[in-house]
Amino acid sequence: MQALGSRAPAQRGEYRLLVAVFQDAVDCFQKYATTGDHVFDDAAHWIMDTDVPVHDSVHAPRFSFEFICSVLNIDPDYLREGLRRWYQVQVAQAEASVVAAATR
């Protein structure tokens, strides 16, 4: 996320706000992935929600994941798939840790 943040000072305040919202959601998704915390659920719902009312992400509601990705020139489906894969690995590692601890 540093690449987005490093470009932000040269951009207008609205751009920096979108970067902050986007970065916070991805950070929360990753930080709370295996904790069971509602923060993860909120971030995951916002990121994974594909029920944007319009078909064109440029005209999606402001502050939707689709809109922010469009402004930041990020493919939302590509990012979602990457986060899904990352999450699956984290869950598998957490489950393996539980099993290993139980067999000690």
N, C-alpha and C positions, 0 to 999 in steps of 0.2 A: 504494500500500500504506500510505501514511501515515494514511489514514482508519481503517484497522483498528488500527494501532499507537497512534493517539491515543486510542482507546477502551479499549485494553488496561489501562492503570493502574487504571481503576475496576473492572476485572474480577478474578476470582480467578486464581490462578497457573496453573491448568490452561488457562484461556482464553488467557492470554498465551503459554503454551507452544504451543498450537495455532496462534495467530497467527504465532509465530516460525517454526514448521515450514512453514506455508503460504507465508509471505513468502520464506523461504529457497529453497523449491522454485521459485517463480515467478522470483525474482532469478537463480538458477542457470540456469534455462531461457533467460532472456533474455541473460544475460551470456555464456554459452558456446554460444549457438545456432549460430554458424558457425565455431567453433574446432576441432571434431572431438574435443573433450575428453570423457572418460567422464562428467564431472559433468553435462554436458547430457543424455547418454543416461539417466543415473539419474533426473534430474528429469523428463525427458520421459516415461519409463516410468511413474513414479509418478503424474504428472498425467493422462496419457492412458489409464491402465489402467481399463477399464470392467468387468473381471472381478471385481467385488465379490461375495462369496459369497452375499449376501442381496439381495433386490430392494428393500428399503427402506433408503435411505441413512441414516436415523436409527439403524438397527441394524447399520450396516456396522462392520467391525472398526475399533477405535480406531486413529487415526493413518493411516487410509486417506484418500485425497483426497476420496472421497465423504463420509465422516464429517466431516472438517474443514470442507468446504464447507457441510454441513448445519448445523453448529454456528455457522458464521460467516454463515449466511443468504445463501450465494452459490450460484447455479445452476451446477453443475459442467459441464454440457454447454455452456452459453453461454460460460463462461470457456474451456473447451477449444477451442471453435470460434474464439474471438477469438485465442487463442494460436496456433492453426494458421495463421490468416490472417497474423498478425504474422510468424510464422516463414517463411512463403512469401515475404513481401516481403523479409525479411532475406537469404534464400538468393538471390533474384533480384538483389538489390543486390550481394551478394558476387560472384556470377557475372559481373555486368556489370563490376565493378571488375577482375576477372581478365582479361576479354576486352579491356577498355580498356588495361590495362597491357601486354598481349601485343602490341597493335597499335601501340605507341609506338615 
